[in-house]
Amino acid sequence: MARNSQRATEARDAMALSLAARGLNTYEIAAELGYETHSGAVKAVRRALDRQQPADAEDYRKMHVERNQAYRKKLLPLLESEKNTSNYARIVEVLVKVDEREAKLLGLDIAEPAVTLTQENLTIVVAANVNVEAI
């Protein structure tokens, strides 16, 4: 029985990933697949990506980067034409979000080391978001 449940979860996760690849957002995926909240859809897409072969996951990432580039290409001309309007701030806000999403997809948001401790030939790098007491 547990095996069937796992297969059903994997199938639902695969459907969530397929819907995401078609451009649905997590709220739409949640509604389509009957998740109570959008976070269920987020988790399903992540699980499906984790099960994907690295090349498949890279294709998915590439598709999203290309989509972000298309958004940016459409927004940048608006930025100039809306310079003296109330829409300007909103366009800048959306562009920043597109850039943040792309940085996350490309792994550019890795925390910089906060502290480097050196003892002879051993170097320990502690990231800014690590609880040092737990090490």
Backbone as CSV, one residue per row, in Angstrom:
resi,resn,N_x,N_y,N_z,CA_x,CA_y,CA_z,C_x,C_y,C_z
1,MET,0.820,-1.199,0.000,0.000,0.000,0.000,0.860,1.256,0.000
2,ALA,1.925,1.264,0.804,2.807,2.432,0.865,3.448,2.674,-0.498
3,ARG,3.727,1.596,-1.225,4.336,1.710,-2.547,3.387,2.420,-3.510
4,ASN,2.090,2.073,-3.442,1.096,2.730,-4.295,0.956,4.195,-3.940
5,SER,1.012,4.500,-2.648,0.922,5.885,-2.194,2.108,6.696,-2.710
6,GLN,3.293,6.073,-2.668,4.494,6.754,-3.161,4.381,7.004,-4.664
7,ARG,3.882,6.017,-5.393,3.707,6.180,-6.845,2.688,7.287,-7.149
8,ALA,1.619,7.327,-6.368,0.597,8.368,-6.573,1.184,9.744,-6.304
9,THR,1.998,9.859,-5.257,2.647,11.143,-4.947,3.592,11.542,-6.062
10,GLU,4.381,10.582,-6.544,5.320,10.865,-7.627,4.581,11.289,-8.898
11,ALA,3.457,10.648,-9.189,2.672,11.016,-10.374,2.096,12.425,-10.230
12,ARG,1.607,12.735,-9.037,1.051,14.075,-8.789,2.149,15.133,-8.858
13,ASP,3.328,14.802,-8.315,4.466,15.717,-8.393,4.862,15.969,-9.847
14,ALA,4.870,14.890,-10.639,5.221,15.023,-12.058,4.209,15.912,-12.782
15,MET,2.939,15.774,-12.422,1.910,16.624,-13.023,2.128,18.078,-12.616
16,ALA,2.490,18.301,-11.363,2.760,19.669,-10.891,3.917,20.276,-11.670
17,LEU,4.961,19.499,-11.879,6.106,19.985,-12.654,5.710,20.277,-14.095
18,SER,4.893,19.412,-14.666,4.425,19.613,-16.039,3.616,20.907,-16.151
19,LEU,2.753,21.148,-15.183,1.954,22.381,-15.192,2.847,23.609,-15.021
20,ALA,3.863,23.497,-14.155,4.800,24.608,-13.966,5.566,24.881,-15.257
21,ALA,5.954,23.826,-15.948,6.674,23.980,-17.215,5.804,24.645,-18.279
22,ARG,4.484,24.454,-18.176,3.562,25.109,-19.116,3.297,26.562,-18.731
23,GLY,3.835,26.995,-17.583,3.726,28.392,-17.207,2.731,28.705,-16.105
24,LEU,2.086,27.683,-15.541,1.151,27.947,-14.447,1.932,28.321,-13.193
25,ASN,1.389,29.248,-12.404,2.047,29.581,-11.146,1.591,28.594,-10.073
26,THR,2.203,28.688,-8.889,1.921,27.688,-7.853,0.489,27.759,-7.341
27,TYR,-0.132,28.924,-7.381,-1.534,29.033,-6.973,-2.429,28.293,-7.965
28,GLU,-2.129,28.441,-9.246,-2.908,27.759,-10.280,-2.702,26.241,-10.210
29,ILE,-1.447,25.829,-9.962,-1.154,24.398,-9.840,-1.899,23.818,-8.640
30,ALA,-1.888,24.542,-7.529,-2.590,24.077,-6.325,-4.074,23.888,-6.608
31,ALA,-4.683,24.836,-7.296,-6.107,24.735,-7.625,-6.365,23.562,-8.571
32,GLU,-5.501,23.406,-9.557,-5.665,22.350,-10.557,-5.538,20.947,-9.947
33,LEU,-4.589,20.792,-9.004,-4.317,19.463,-8.447,-4.937,19.232,-7.070
34,GLY,-5.656,20.234,-6.559,-6.375,20.058,-5.308,-5.553,20.214,-4.040
35,TYR,-4.433,20.926,-4.118,-3.671,21.211,-2.900,-4.410,22.274,-2.100
36,GLU,-4.317,22.191,-0.784,-5.000,23.170,0.072,-4.396,24.555,-0.057
37,THR,-3.074,24.625,-0.179,-2.387,25.915,-0.315,-1.377,25.816,-1.450
38,HIS,-0.865,26.960,-1.856,0.121,26.954,-2.939,1.436,26.325,-2.494
39,SER,1.711,26.296,-1.183,2.970,25.703,-0.721,3.021,24.205,-1.021
40,GLY,1.878,23.549,-1.054,1.837,22.145,-1.446,2.302,21.963,-2.878
41,ALA,1.906,22.884,-3.734,2.334,22.834,-5.134,3.830,23.123,-5.253
42,VAL,4.319,24.069,-4.461,5.755,24.382,-4.462,6.550,23.133,-4.085
43,LYS,6.132,22.467,-3.024,6.829,21.256,-2.557,6.768,20.152,-3.607
44,ALA,5.633,20.015,-4.266,5.484,18.980,-5.293,6.441,19.227,-6.456
45,VAL,6.530,20.477,-6.896,7.441,20.812,-7.999,8.887,20.542,-7.573
46,ARG,9.236,20.924,-6.353,10.605,20.687,-5.863,10.921,19.189,-5.791
47,ARG,9.964,18.393,-5.283,10.199,16.949,-5.219,10.399,16.372,-6.614
48,ALA,9.574,16.815,-7.556,9.689,16.323,-8.928,11.037,16.717,-9.523
49,LEU,11.474,17.943,-9.266,12.784,18.380,-9.769,13.911,17.569,-9.136
50,ASP,13.767,17.260,-7.857,14.789,16.469,-7.174,14.908,15.074,-7.777
51,ARG,13.787,14.537,-8.283,13.807,13.204,-8.899,14.257,13.249,-10.359
52,GLN,14.259,14.407,-10.949,14.643,14.536,-12.354,16.131,14.257,-12.533
53,GLN,16.473,13.855,-13.711,17.872,13.737,-14.062,18.456,15.143,-14.117
54,PRO,19.718,15.312,-13.810,20.308,16.660,-13.827,20.067,17.421,-15.139
55,ALA,20.112,16.728,-16.265,19.888,17.401,-17.548,18.461,17.921,-17.645
56,ASP,17.488,17.156,-17.140,16.094,17.588,-17.163,15.897,18.819,-16.288
57,ALA,16.491,18.793,-15.100,16.384,19.933,-14.196,17.052,21.153,-14.816
58,GLU,18.165,20.940,-15.508,18.857,22.055,-16.151,18.001,22.630,-17.278
59,ASP,17.298,21.776,-18.013,16.391,22.262,-19.059,15.279,23.113,-18.452
60,TYR,14.737,22.664,-17.322,13.681,23.406,-16.630,14.211,24.774,-16.179
61,ARG,15.412,24.773,-15.599,16.031,26.019,-15.149,16.265,26.956,-16.339
62,LYS,16.769,26.398,-17.437,17.044,27.197,-18.642,15.755,27.827,-19.174
63,MET,14.660,27.040,-19.164,13.379,27.560,-19.631,12.954,28.772,-18.803
64,HIS,13.128,28.691,-17.469,12.741,29.802,-16.605,13.646,31.011,-16.792
65,VAL,14.929,30.779,-16.998,15.843,31.901,-17.249,15.452,32.592,-18.556
66,GLU,15.141,31.815,-19.581,14.716,32.394,-20.861,13.416,33.177,-20.699
67,ARG,12.495,32.653,-19.894,11.239,33.351,-19.637,11.509,34.687,-18.935
68,ASN,12.401,34.675,-17.951,12.752,35.917,-17.254,13.393,36.921,-18.202
69,GLN,14.218,36.441,-19.107,14.843,37.329,-20.083,13.794,37.945,-21.012
70,ALA,12.775,37.168,-21.362,11.686,37.695,-22.201,10.910,38.767,-21.443
71,TYR,10.660,38.534,-20.148,9.975,39.556,-19.339,10.792,40.842,-19.315
72,ARG,12.086,40.681,-19.072,12.966,41.852,-18.991,12.976,42.612,-20.318
73,LYS,13.007,41.867,-21.418,13.042,42.489,-22.752,11.788,43.330,-23.003
74,LYS,10.650,42.888,-22.475,9.399,43.638,-22.634,9.306,44.806,-21.663
75,LEU,9.893,44.648,-20.472,9.773,45.688,-19.449,10.741,46.846,-19.641
76,LEU,11.935,46.584,-20.136,12.926,47.656,-20.251,12.468,48.829,-21.132
77,PRO,11.849,48.590,-22.284,11.349,49.730,-23.063,10.258,50.516,-22.316
78,LEU,9.446,49.794,-21.531,8.410,50.474,-20.746,9.030,51.381,-19.700
79,LEU,10.157,50.976,-19.187,10.839,51.763,-18.167,11.161,53.158,-18.703
80,GLU,11.614,53.224,-19.920,11.939,54.522,-20.528,10.679,55.318,-20.853
81,SER,9.679,54.662,-21.405,8.474,55.387,-21.808,7.611,55.823,-20.630
82,GLU,7.756,55.166,-19.498,6.942,55.483,-18.318,7.738,56.252,-17.261
83,LYS,8.865,56.811,-17.657,9.786,57.449,-16.716,9.121,58.496,-15.829
84,ASN,8.227,59.282,-16.353,7.605,60.367,-15.585,6.158,60.072,-15.205
85,THR,5.836,58.794,-15.061,4.472,58.420,-14.689,4.485,57.647,-13.372
86,SER,3.308,57.394,-12.870,3.192,56.631,-11.623,3.512,55.147,-11.831
87,ASN,3.569,54.690,-13.065,3.874,53.286,-13.358,5.361,52.962,-13.223
88,TYR,6.194,53.980,-13.226,7.646,53.792,-13.232,8.120,52.939,-12.055
89,ALA,7.679,53.281,-10.851,8.114,52.550,-9.658,7.682,51.088,-9.722
90,ARG,6.502,50.834,-10.221,6.011,49.454,-10.325,6.837,48.655,-11.329
91,ILE,7.210,49.273,-12.437,8.026,48.590,-13.443,9.392,48.253,-12.857
92,VAL,9.977,49.188,-12.127,11.269,48.934,-11.477,11.131,47.775,-10.489
93,GLU,10.057,47.776,-9.718,9.820,46.713,-8.738,9.733,45.343,-9.415
94,VAL,9.021,45.273,-10.517,8.874,44.002,-11.238,10.220,43.571,-11.825
95,LEU,10.979,44.512,-12.368,12.307,44.180,-12.908,13.228,43.630,-11.819
96,VAL,13.181,44.222,-10.650,13.999,43.732,-9.533,13.594,42.306,-9.177
97,LYS,12.293,42.023,-9.154,11.818,40.672,-8.840,12.268,39.670,-9.909
98,VAL,12.232,40.067,-11.165,12.696,39.206,-12.245,14.183,38.910,-12.054
99,ASP,14.967,39.945,-11.734,16.401,39.752,-11.503,16.666,38.855,-10.303
100,GLU,15.906,39.043,-9.228,16.069,38.206,-8.032,15.764,36.745,-8.352
101,ARG,14.697,36.518,-9.102,14.320,35.143,-9.457,15.392,34.501,-10.326
102,GLU,15.922,35.258,-11.262,16.953,34.708,-12.129,18.226,34.402,-11.333
103,ALA,18.592,35.286,-10.428,19.771,35.039,-9.584,19.589,33.774,-8.761
104,LYS,18.377,33.569,-8.259,18.094,32.364,-7.466,18.195,31.117,-8.348
105,LEU,17.642,31.181,-9.554,17.709,30.043,-10.470,19.147,29.686,-10.822
106,LEU,19.992,30.690,-10.951,21.376,30.474,-11.350,22.305,30.228,-10.163
107,GLY,21.749,30.266,-8.934,22.565,30.013,-7.752,23.493,31.156,-7.397
108,LEU,23.134,32.365,-7.785,23.989,33.523,-7.528,23.775,34.121,-6.145
109,ASP,22.774,33.647,-5.415,22.452,34.221,-4.107,23.089,33.456,-2.954
110,ILE,24.183,32.778,-3.197,24.865,32.046,-2.138,25.496,33.053,-1.190
111,ALA,25.308,32.825,0.109,25.804,33.764,1.113,27.326,33.876,1.063
112,GLU,27.807,35.080,1.224,29.236,35.330,1.314,29.732,34.871,2.682
113,PRO,30.967,34.427,2.774,31.483,34.035,4.081,31.491,35.223,5.038
114,ALA,31.031,35.001,6.266,31.022,36.054,7.263,32.322,36.051,8.055
115,VAL,32.869,34.855,8.299,34.065,34.727,9.118,34.936,33.625,8.529
116,THR,36.226,33.860,8.464,37.158,32.812,8.062,38.143,32.611,9.195
117,LEU,38.196,31.391,9.712,39.107,31.058,10.804,40.214,30.183,10.240
118,THR,41.471,30.502,10.547,42.583,29.728,10.028,43.434,29.208,11.173
119,GLN,43.762,27.924,11.122,44.659,27.319,12.101,45.563,26.380,11.329
120,GLU,46.819,26.749,11.192,47.802,26.033,10.401,47.294,25.862,8.970
121,ASN,47.124,24.626,8.496,46.689,24.387,7.125,45.185,24.197,6.998
122,LEU,44.446,24.397,8.081,43.004,24.179,8.084,42.288,25.516,8.017
123,THR,41.410,25.677,7.063,40.615,26.890,6.952,39.151,26.505,7.055
124,ILE,38.419,27.162,7.945,36.997,26.919,8.133,36.271,28.192,7.729
125,VAL,35.338,28.072,6.821,34.550,29.217,6.385,33.153,29.059,6.951
126,VAL,32.690,30.076,7.666,31.367,30.060,8.270,30.501,31.050,7.508
127,ALA,29.419,30.558,6.895,28.518,31.427,6.140,27.730,32.311,7.101
128,ALA,27.222,33.418,6.581,26.507,34.390,7.394,25.264,33.816,8.040
129,ASN,24.631,32.826,7.413,23.371,32.310,7.937,23.518,30.989,8.700
130,VAL,24.738,30.653,9.132,24.969,29.402,9.853,25.055,29.687,11.336
131,ASN,24.406,28.855,12.141,24.484,28.942,13.586,25.816,28.327,14.007
132,VAL,26.776,29.171,14.399,28.119,28.720,14.726,28.107,27.774,15.920
133,GLU,27.213,27.981,16.860,27.144,27.123,18.047,26.761,25.689,17.677
134,ALA,26.094,25.507,16.552,25.671,24.178,16.141,26.803,23.390,15.483
135,ILE,27.896,24.057,15.149,29.016,23.380,14.452,29.862,22.626,15.454
